[in-house]
Amino acid sequence: MDTNTRASLDAEELRRRAEKRMQETAALEGSHQGEINTLRLVNEMLKIHQIELEIQNEELVQAREELEAEKTRYAELYEFAPVGYLNLDECGVLRKINLSGSVLLGVERAGALDNPLELHIAPADRKAFREFIASVFKGPGKAVCELGLVSQGPHVSARLEGSLSPDGQTCLTMMQDITERKALQDAQDFLLRCGLKPGGLDFFQDLTRYLAQVLDADCVSIERLSGERYTTEVLAAYAGGQFQSSAPSSLENSPGNGVVDKAARSYPKRARLLFPKDARLQALQAESYVGATLWSAEGQPIGLIAAMGSKRQVNQQLAEALLHMVGIRVAGELERLKAV
């Protein structure tokens, strides 16, 4: 084999070997590139998963904040609701109560919890309360009762509406203050009973005594305007547990001067200090005064009904509403007496 032929064969072998190495190198590089692509894909997936976790965490934080806000709103609604919410066990022991309920009972919440609610109920109504509790735990459905509460202030009436809790262990009770409604209803009943006998001065005396008890007043008077516009004649006055007589007096320096020509007027505190020249207020050491005008059928003022007390008037709205209601009947009696 000549030299030229050998050189040609060596070149071909060299080219073949070079091509083989090139293929191996390309394959190796392709393998490395695949690994790089795989690592890049895994890294991207990890980043996506991390972002997903961050979004989930943000949503959980937001959900927790919304839950806390809802719990706060619920607590506020429960605590400051205009009615009392109570949890009672089968023995009538108070296990839970909101702020409105403790205010209605007239006691501190801590002093009321884990004690029988019956301690805060008027003795005459305790049997009705026990029947109410028994009815709730018999279930199903709701039970209702109305009763008086023994509070630190004036007499309070309440309406209880109860139902059994889902677990059957608790009487869920709503307690509503019905003092004003009950007082007006009782006053209407009183006026109906008085209507069964002839009217007159006896009616005025009975009414002043009744109002003194209901309003916890030291003095209640019914006066008729006579002579000059602001001179009155006392038809009935109940003070200190007995009926009193009084000479005609002037309204000029009294709170009654501001009542005439108005539906009603109240001074729940400092009454005697506001009217230092009113002898009756000074004699009673009156702290409160509430009065209502008596109107004729023609719409003219013909008299005055008033209640005074040595204590501050707690329920001013009730006092005004009560005097206004009975005042309609009193005015009718005044006109009837005038026509006789």
PyMOL commands that set and color helices and strands:
alter all, ss='L'
color gray80, all
select helices_A, chain A and resi 3-79+99-105+109-112+117-120+123-138+179-194+201-214+255-258+271-274+279-284+316-339
alter helices_A, ss='H'
color red, helices_A
select strands_A, chain A and resi 84-88+94-97+143-149+156-164+171-177+219-225+231-239+242-243+249-250+264-267+288-295+301-309
alter strands_A, ss='S'
color yellow, strands_A
deselect
rebuild
show_as cartoon
